Each structure stands twice: as structure tokens, then as C-alpha cells.
Amino acid sequence: METIGAFVSPAAVGYYYVGSLIIAILIDIQTTVIQSVSLTTFAKIQDDRLAFRRVFYKFASLSSAASVFSFASLTILAPVV
């Protein structure tokens, strides 16, 4: 943020900081939820490599879809937020 502060006003740095904080909170919430669910699921099927791979790819695709949806929603709501 120090680099940005050299080129823009303090108010702009404040807006940048708040925007970064909103994104960080969104990422933290998604990561916590996905991690808690996936850890127990992966622990149950850790010995079955085929099932583990299938569930891993399913979790990856679901978490990607959830991220795209949440960040797209944040983009649409940005003027309001």
C-alpha cells in the first residue's frame, strides 16, 4: 500500500484498503467453509484413491463456481457497497 500512497491521495488509499479488506473477508469466509467440509470428507475416503480423486475434483469445481458467483455478485453490487 505504500507504493500506491506515493501516487494517489490518502482518500484513494483508504478506498483501496477498504476494497481489499472486503475481498479478503470474502475469501476468508469461503476458505473456512470449504476447508471444514472438505477436511472431514477427505478423511473418510483417504484410502480409496479413485473416490478421493473424484471428490477432490468435485470440491474444486464447486468451490470455483462459488467463488465466481460471489465475486461476480460483488462486482455487480460494487456501486452500492
SVG drawing of the C-alpha trace seen along z (x, -y; Angstrom):
<svg xmlns="http://www.w3.org/2000/svg" viewBox="-26 -13 32 60">
<polyline fill="none" stroke="black" stroke-width="0.4" points="0.0,0.0 3.0,-2.3 3.6,-2.2 0.1,-3.2 0.2,-6.0 3.1,-7.6 1.0,-8.1 -2.6,-8.8 -4.3,-10.8 -4.8,-9.4 -8.5,-9.2 -7.8,-6.9 -5.6,-4.7 -8.4,-4.4 -10.8,-3.3 -8.3,-0.8 -7.7,0.5 -11.5,1.0 -11.9,2.7 -9.0,5.0 -10.5,5.8 -13.9,6.7 -12.2,9.1 -10.1,10.6 -13.1,11.2 -15.0,12.9 -12.0,15.1 -11.6,16.0 -15.3,16.9 -15.2,19.2 -12.0,20.8 -13.2,21.6 -16.4,23.1 -14.8,25.2 -12.0,26.3 -14.2,27.5 -16.4,29.5 -13.7,30.9 -11.4,32.0 -13.9,34.4 -14.9,35.7 -11.4,36.3 -10.6,38.0 -13.4,40.5 -12.2,41.5 -8.5,41.2 -7.8,44.9 -9.8,45.0 -7.7,43.2 -10.4,43.2 -13.1,41.8 -10.6,39.3 -9.8,38.1 -13.4,37.8 -14.4,35.9 -11.4,33.7 -12.3,32.6 -15.9,32.1 -14.9,29.9 -12.6,28.0 -15.3,27.3 -17.9,26.4 -15.5,24.1 -14.6,22.4 -18.2,22.0 -19.0,20.5 -16.1,18.1 -17.1,17.0 -20.6,16.4 -19.6,14.5 -17.1,12.3 -19.5,11.6 -22.2,10.7 -19.7,8.3 -18.8,6.8 -22.5,6.2 -23.1,4.7 -19.9,2.6 -21.7,-0.7 -24.0,0.0 -21.3,1.3"/>
</svg>
